Amino acid sequence: MIDQATVDRVIEAAQSQITDVISDFVHLKKRGINFIGNCPFHNEKTPSFIVSPHKGIFKCFGCGKGGNAVNFLMEHEQLTFIDAIKTLGKKFHIHIEEKEVSDVDLIQRNERESMLVVTEYASRFFIKSLFETDEGQSVGLGYFRQRGFRDDIIRKFQLGYSPEAKDALTKEAQLQGYKIEFLEKTGLTVVRDDYKADRFRGRVIFPIHSLSGKIIAFGGRILQTDAKTAKYLNSPESEIYHKSQILYGIYQARQEMVRQDRTYLVEGYTDVLSFHQAGIANVVASSGTALTVDQIRLMARFTPNVTIIYDGDPAGIKASLRGIDLVLEEGMNVKVLLLPEGEDPDSFAKKLGGEALRDYIRIHETDFIKFKTSLLLEDSKNDPIKRAQLIQDIVRTIAVIPDPIVRSVYVKECSTLMKVEEPVLYVEIGKIKKKKQEQEQGRSYIRPGDSAVTPASPISPLSALSSPTNPFETEEREILRFLLKYGDYPLGPVKTDSDEKIMSVGEYIVDNLAQDELKSENPLHNLILELYESQMQQPGFSARKYFVTHSNPDVSRLASDLLAREYILSKIHKRIKEVKKDEELLEELVPRIVLELKWKIVKVRLEEKRQQLKTAEENKDHDAFIRLMQEIQLFSNAKKELSKLQGERTII
């Protein structure tokens, strides 16, 4: 447990520096008083993700996600509230003291957290083995130093060594209380019946980090020459590790990617290490696998510009060209660098060093269209059939570019390079796009009897209780928005049964809803009203701050969402002829939004009673029929009265 005072300090620090928190994961650009970027929670090419430093919130107007800095970390990194607080505490140098975790607490930790705890322990074990054992120093550390890596780089990337013994890690981990279940699930231990062995034994270790710096997997390189054993071995897919969704070095590179507004993409672990050692930190690796859309989108969060660096092996490059098309399809700007024959990024970075390497990249990186054309022209030479195939290949690449202006520039360049008329190229692009559109339409067609199922997002218990069919959701959210945003504003003299009374916006709303004992079908709305009522008399109470930084993530998310919306253009506002800010119209708007909710409730209830009356008549239930007639009359009178009030001013 963390004491509430510390939690409040962390949340306050994170709220005041929310841009700093989110920019670790998303490339943000200043726009007015806010910042904008591509949403990390859904795929988009046009930014709709807004961060408001003034309000201390984020909001995506594409997918609807919003909240404070804690909510962002919880959602993005799949962390618990406590783990998000710990992460932010570390970031802002706030000391967090916890009570000792009991056995019961350990049991209650979910599988994901347990696996992360195990991988963190394994990393410490591998580091200790590398630096503090004779075997690790002579074999593992000897290898890294022989490859030319300095100790500061070895420690920066938390490199390690797994002993040659069959189950050194497994035995030690179990002695320390770590369960074999999670050692197996993380892939650290291979279990077959009674057989247990370390997966990475006899290998140097490259930990793989998540965006937030948590160790989620490992890569291991064998040091002995053995044709039957793979040189590199990676952790298997697991609850915490999906290799197609992560890039090696992204945690160490993300801030520099934003500062340099460019990413260098290489292939292997040591390529990344050598670039860092040369002073170039905006580099990530696909870890020897084919580039995926998820990996491309991960890079795009920080910068739209990428330079792909290939070894000097034309045959290998041709097999990787599909990756360029995927990058282009995501709307990124691609350049390509082909290193001299026999070189790879690791060796070349060591050979040139920092400034010389930067200069070489700047001078020799080339636009993808020139690169691909020159590479493939070698094969076609004077063969007209192969040349036609080459042109079609280049056109297919250009066709995937989403921006029509960028696409037209490449058409012009291709026309010049290939000596083909531009209209011919546009016709071919049109054919390709039409075919793709037809294929997508075919995939989206669902035959009668089929079903399309969308995986559900994880939701909290309180969110799960919310009524998805609450007929008063719009009106209630508007009332809550005014409550949170203008609750402490004075409203003026309000007519009561006996006299006039000075009220604030918050007091007026709470009092009016309580008079009619109105409760929402959405328990989260009820909770916010109850919290507001319990806090509104407290000295210095600020609804905006209290709810946005609330420790209940459902409360803070909804509060952030409501405050992110400057206004809702409803029939309530349309009655106001002058274009003014909300705060200038509180005396008009606040009573109207409360009346609007009451009127809507009466209208819905009246319809329900009429349906019940019809059923009673069909069932010849005389008593129910009489009772419902009386209730309908009461609701009808109430509706007329509310309609009349909506046309009058309630405040003098």
Residue pairs with C-beta under 8 A, 6 or more apart in sequence:
1 98
1 99
2 82
2 85
2 86
2 96
2 97
2 98
3 97
4 551
6 85
6 89
6 94
6 95
6 96
6 97
7 85
7 551
8 549
9 94
10 85
10 88
10 89
10 92
10 94
10 96
11 68
11 69
11 70
11 85
11 88
11 549
11 551
12 549
13 88
13 92
13 94
14 21
14 68
14 69
14 70
14 88
14 91
14 92
15 56
15 68
15 69
15 545
15 548
15 549
16 53
16 56
17 69
17 92
18 51
18 52
18 53
18 56
18 57
18 58
18 68
18 69
18 72
19 28
19 35
19 51
19 53
21 69
21 72
21 73
21 88
21 91
22 28
22 37
22 51
22 58
22 69
22 72
23 35
23 255
23 258
24 211
24 212
24 254
24 255
25 40
25 72
25 76
25 211
25 212
25 254
25 301
26 37
26 38
26 39
26 40
26 49
26 301
26 302
27 37
27 38
27 257
27 258
27 300
27 301
27 302
27 303
27 304
28 35
28 36
28 37
28 51
29 35
29 36
29 37
29 47
33 52
33 53
33 54
34 50
34 51
34 52
34 53
34 54
35 50
35 51
35 53
36 47
36 48
36 49
36 50
36 51
37 47
37 49
37 51
37 301
38 44
38 45
38 47
38 49
38 300
38 301
39 47
39 48
39 49
39 60
39 62
39 63
39 65
40 49
40 76
40 301
41 60
41 63
41 65
41 75
41 76
42 60
42 62
42 63
43 297
44 62
45 330
45 331
45 402
48 60
48 61
48 62
49 58
49 59
49 60
49 61
49 62
50 58
50 59
50 60
50 61
50 564
51 57
51 58
52 58
52 59
52 564
55 544
55 548
55 560
55 563
55 564
56 68
56 69
56 548
56 549
57 66
57 67
57 68
57 548
57 560
57 563
57 564
58 66
58 67
58 68
58 69
58 72
58 560
59 65
59 66
59 560
59 561
59 564
60 66
64 561
65 75
66 557
66 560
66 561
66 564
67 75
67 553
67 556
67 557
67 560
67 561
68 548
68 549
68 556
68 560
69 88
70 81
70 84
70 85
70 88
70 553
70 556
71 553
71 556
71 557
71 560
73 79
73 84
73 87
73 88
73 212
74 80
74 81
74 84
74 553
76 211
76 212
77 84
77 87
77 210
77 211
77 212
77 214
78 112
79 87
79 212
80 113
81 551
81 553
83 113
85 96
86 96
87 212
88 94
89 95
89 96
90 96
109 117
111 182
111 185
111 239
112 239
112 240
114 179
114 182
115 182
115 185
115 186
115 238
115 239
115 240
116 214
116 215
116 216
116 240
117 178
117 182
118 173
118 178
118 182
118 183
118 186
118 188
119 186
119 188
119 207
119 214
119 215
119 216
119 217
119 218
119 240
120 214
120 215
121 173
121 176
121 178
122 169
122 173
122 186
122 188
122 215
122 218
123 158
123 160
123 205
123 207
123 215
123 218
125 160
125 169
125 172
125 173
126 160
126 161
126 162
126 169
126 200
126 205
126 207
126 218
127 158
127 159
127 160
128 136
128 160
129 135
129 136
129 140
129 160
129 161
129 162
129 163
129 168
130 136
130 137
130 140
130 141
130 154
130 159
130 160
130 161
130 204
130 205
131 137
131 141
133 161
133 163
135 161
135 163
135 164
136 161
136 163
139 161
139 164
139 223
140 160
140 161
140 204
140 223
141 154
141 161
143 204
143 223
144 154
144 159
144 204
147 270
148 274
148 277
148 350
149 159
149 270
149 273
149 274
149 277
150 277
153 273
153 276
153 277
156 252
156 276
157 206
157 207
157 249
157 252
157 272
157 273
157 276
158 207
158 215
159 204
159 205
159 206
159 207
160 204
160 205
160 207
161 203
161 204
161 205
162 168
162 169
162 198
162 200
162 201
162 202
162 203
162 204
162 205
162 220
163 169
163 198
163 201
163 202
164 201
164 202
165 198
165 201
166 197
166 198
166 201
167 189
167 196
167 197
167 198
167 201
168 198
168 201
169 183
169 188
169 189
169 198
169 200
169 201
170 180
170 183
170 188
170 189
170 196
170 197
170 198
173 183
173 188
173 189
174 180
174 183
180 189
180 191
180 196
183 189
184 190
184 191
185 238
185 239
186 217
186 235
186 238
186 240
186 241
187 199
187 217
187 218
187 235
187 236
187 238
187 241
188 198
188 199
188 200
188 218
188 235
189 196
189 197
189 198
189 199
190 196
190 197
190 198
190 199
199 220
199 233
199 235
200 218
200 220
200 233
202 222
202 223
202 224
203 220
203 221
203 222
203 223
203 233
204 220
204 221
204 223
205 218
205 219
205 220
206 218
206 219
206 220
206 221
206 248
206 269
207 215
207 217
207 218
208 215
208 216
208 217
208 218
208 219
208 234
208 235
208 241
208 246
208 248
208 287
209 215
209 216
209 250
209 251
209 252
210 216
210 240
210 246
210 251
211 250
211 251
211 254
211 298
212 251
213 251
216 240
216 241
216 246
217 234
217 235
217 238
217 240
217 241
217 243
217 246
218 234
218 235
219 232
219 233
219 234
219 235
219 248
219 269
219 287
220 232
220 233
220 234
221 231
221 232
221 233
221 269
222 229
222 230
222 231
222 232
222 233
232 288
234 243
234 287
235 241
237 243
242 294
243 287
243 289
244 289
244 292
244 294
244 295
245 292
245 294
245 295
245 298
246 295
246 298
247 284
247 285
247 286
247 287
247 295
247 298
247 299
248 269
248 272
248 284
248 285
248 286
248 287
249 272
249 276
249 283
249 284
249 285
250 284
250 298
252 272
252 276
252 281
253 263
253 272
253 281
253 282
253 283
253 284
254 302
256 281
256 282
257 263
257 282
257 284
257 299
257 302
257 303
258 302
258 303
259 282
260 282
260 303
261 303
261 305
262 282
262 303
262 305
262 306
262 307
263 282
263 283
263 284
263 299
263 302
263 303
263 305
263 306
263 307
264 275
264 280
264 282
264 283
264 284
264 306
264 307
264 309
264 361
265 283
265 284
265 285
265 286
265 291
265 299
265 306
265 307
265 308
265 309
266 272
266 275
266 283
266 284
266 285
266 286
266 309
266 345
267 285
267 286
267 287
267 288
267 311
267 344
267 345
268 285
268 287
268 288
268 344
268 345
268 346
269 285
269 287
270 346
271 283
271 285
271 309
271 344
271 345
271 346
271 349
272 283
272 284
272 285
273 346
274 345
274 346
274 347
274 349
274 350
275 281
275 283
275 345
275 349
275 357
276 283
277 349
277 350
278 349
278 350
278 352
278 353
278 354
278 357
279 353
279 354
279 355
280 349
280 354
280 357
280 358
284 299
286 295
286 323
290 320
290 322
290 323
291 320
291 322
291 323
291 326
291 327
292 326
293 326
293 330
296 326
296 327
296 330
296 332
297 330
299 306
299 332
300 330
300 331
300 332
304 331
304 332
304 333
305 332
305 333
305 335
306 327
306 332
306 333
306 334
306 335
307 334
307 335
307 336
307 337
307 361
307 365
308 323
308 324
308 327
308 334
308 335
308 336
308 337
309 337
309 339
309 345
309 361
310 316
310 317
310 320
310 336
310 337
310 338
310 339
311 317
311 339
311 343
311 344
311 345
312 338
312 339
312 340
312 341
312 342
312 343
312 344
313 341
314 375
314 378
317 338
317 375
318 375
318 376
321 372
321 375
324 334
324 336
324 368
324 372
324 397
325 396
325 397
325 400
327 334
328 334
328 368
328 397
328 400
328 401
329 400
329 401
329 402
331 401
331 402
331 403
334 368
335 365
335 366
335 367
335 368
336 365
336 366
336 367
336 368
336 371
336 372
337 361
337 364
337 365
337 366
338 364
338 371
339 345
339 348
340 348
343 351
348 357
349 357
352 360
367 413
368 397
369 394
369 397
369 398
369 410
369 413
369 414
369 417
370 413
370 417
372 393
372 394
372 397
373 390
373 394
373 414
373 417
373 418
376 390
376 393
376 394
377 390
379 386
379 390
380 386
380 387
380 389
380 390
387 418
390 418
391 414
391 418
391 420
391 425
391 428
392 428
394 414
394 418
395 414
395 425
395 428
395 429
395 432
396 432
398 407
398 410
398 411
398 414
398 425
398 429
399 407
399 428
399 429
399 432
399 433
399 436
401 407
401 410
407 429
411 422
411 425
411 426
411 429
412 422
414 420
414 425
415 421
415 422
415 425
446 452
460 553
460 554
462 523
462 524
462 527
462 552
462 554
463 524
463 554
465 523
465 524
466 522
466 523
466 524
467 521
467 522
470 476
470 520
470 521
470 522
471 521
471 600
471 604
472 520
472 521
472 597
472 600
472 601
472 604
473 522
474 568
474 570
475 593
475 596
475 597
475 600
476 520
476 522
476 525
476 597
477 525
477 562
477 568
478 568
478 570
478 572
478 593
478 596
479 509
479 513
479 593
479 594
479 597
480 525
480 528
480 529
480 558
480 562
481 562
481 563
481 565
481 568
482 505
482 509
482 582
482 586
482 589
482 590
482 593
483 505
483 506
483 509
483 510
483 528
483 529
483 532
483 543
484 528
484 532
484 543
484 544
484 547
484 559
484 562
484 563
485 543
485 544
485 562
485 563
485 582
486 505
486 582
486 583
486 586
486 590
487 504
487 505
487 506
487 509
487 532
487 536
487 543
488 504
488 505
488 506
488 541
488 542
488 543
489 504
489 505
489 583
489 586
490 502
490 503
490 504
490 505
491 502
491 503
491 504
491 505
491 507
491 508
491 586
491 587
491 590
491 651
492 502
492 503
492 587
492 651
492 652
493 500
493 501
493 502
493 651
493 652
494 500
494 501
494 502
494 503
494 508
494 650
494 651
495 650
495 651
495 652
500 652
503 511
504 536
505 586
505 590
506 532
506 536
506 543
507 536
508 590
508 591
508 594
509 590
509 594
510 529
510 532
510 533
510 536
512 594
513 529
513 594
516 598
518 597
518 598
518 601
519 526
520 526
520 529
524 554
524 555
524 558
527 552
527 555
528 547
528 555
528 558
528 559
531 546
531 547
531 550
531 555
532 543
535 541
535 543
535 546
536 543
544 559
544 563
547 555
547 556
547 559
548 556
548 559
548 560
548 563
549 556
550 556
550 559
567 573
567 582
570 596
571 596
572 589
572 592
572 593
572 596
573 589
575 592
576 585
576 588
576 589
582 589
587 649
587 651
588 649
591 649
591 650
591 651
592 646
595 642
595 645
595 646
595 650
596 646
598 642
599 639
599 642
599 643
599 646
602 635
602 638
602 639
602 642
603 639
605 635
606 632
606 635
606 636
606 639
609 628
609 631
609 632
609 635
610 632
612 624
612 628
613 625
613 628
613 629
613 632
616 624
616 625
616 628
617 625
